[in-house]
Amino acid sequence: MKVVWVTGASSGLGYYTACALEQAGYTVVAGARSFAGKEGPSEAGYRLPLDVKDDASCDAFCRAAREKFGPPWALVNAAGVLTLGACEDFSLDELRDVMETNFFGGVRMTQRVLPDMRAAHEGRIVNFSSINGLLGIPFQGAYVASKHAIEGFSECLAAEVQPFGVSVMLVEPGDHRGGSQRCRRRAAADQSAASPYANAYAQTVAVIARDEGHGSDPQALGRKVVRALSRRRMPFRLRVASLDQHFAVVIHDILPSRLYAHILRTYYYK
């Protein structure tokens, strides 16, 4: 009956991971902003409100979860949002919003659980990155930046906490079905025909929607995360993606940058 906290557990991959953990017999405390007023048991665990962008909300979640279930054995940082737009057009507020949720939210929660884990000389932290944490995609600049930040932070974190018996795992999903449209936004800047990016943006958004619609099963991802988390030695990276997405990571690392950029552009827009 090990206790696992999951952020972003109301929808998408966070929800399916929380459900898989609950089904595997873990005591799951599921956090999400939409759980305000809906506290209590569910198929995804015991729901508590949590806004990872807000320090007071993080403190309240941690306090309530500890009082009810004790300290966490594992933390799964799965809260995330995607905002589409041209890098030139993102407002700083839009960039900050994505970083606050995807990156700083995970940092906030990680810093709050580490004292308990160090004291127990045991603990596991799972950070949801993405294939996009390894390579860039047009018109996903804010999201890609946040996932690259998670990758670098997690590498540093793993080296620092290993002597205290704490393990870190990066989950790097490719496209999966079932994402909430609440977490998929578009930048406020005009992307109409007047924009110099209009044609490329429209084609890219259509390809992204197609790939997500034909993506992998999110329930299968949840089960894979549970299996990896339950291993005696948790892997540092768990990449859950289609063969072509695995291949994209490989060629990103071995091809000349200009050639790879050309291949990427021709895949998303002409």
LINGIFEN-V951137 format. One line per field, one symbol per residue. ss: DSSP state (A for helix, B for strand, O for the rest). Layout:
BEGIN
ss = ???
END
This chain:
BEGIN
ss = OOBBBBBOOOOAAAAAAAAAAAAOOOBBBBBBAAAOOOOBOOOOOBBBBOOOOOAAAAAAAAAAAAAAAOOOOBBBBOOOOBBBBOOOOOOAAAAAAAAAAAAAAAAAAAAAAAAAAAAAOOBBBBBBOOAAAOOOOOOBAAAAAAAAAAAAAAAAAAAAAAAAOBBBBBBBBOOBOOOOAAABBBOOOOOOOOOOOAAAAAAAAAAAAAAAAOOBOAAAAAAAAAAAAAOOOOOOBBBBOOAAAAAAAAAAAAOOAAAAAAAAAAAAOO
END
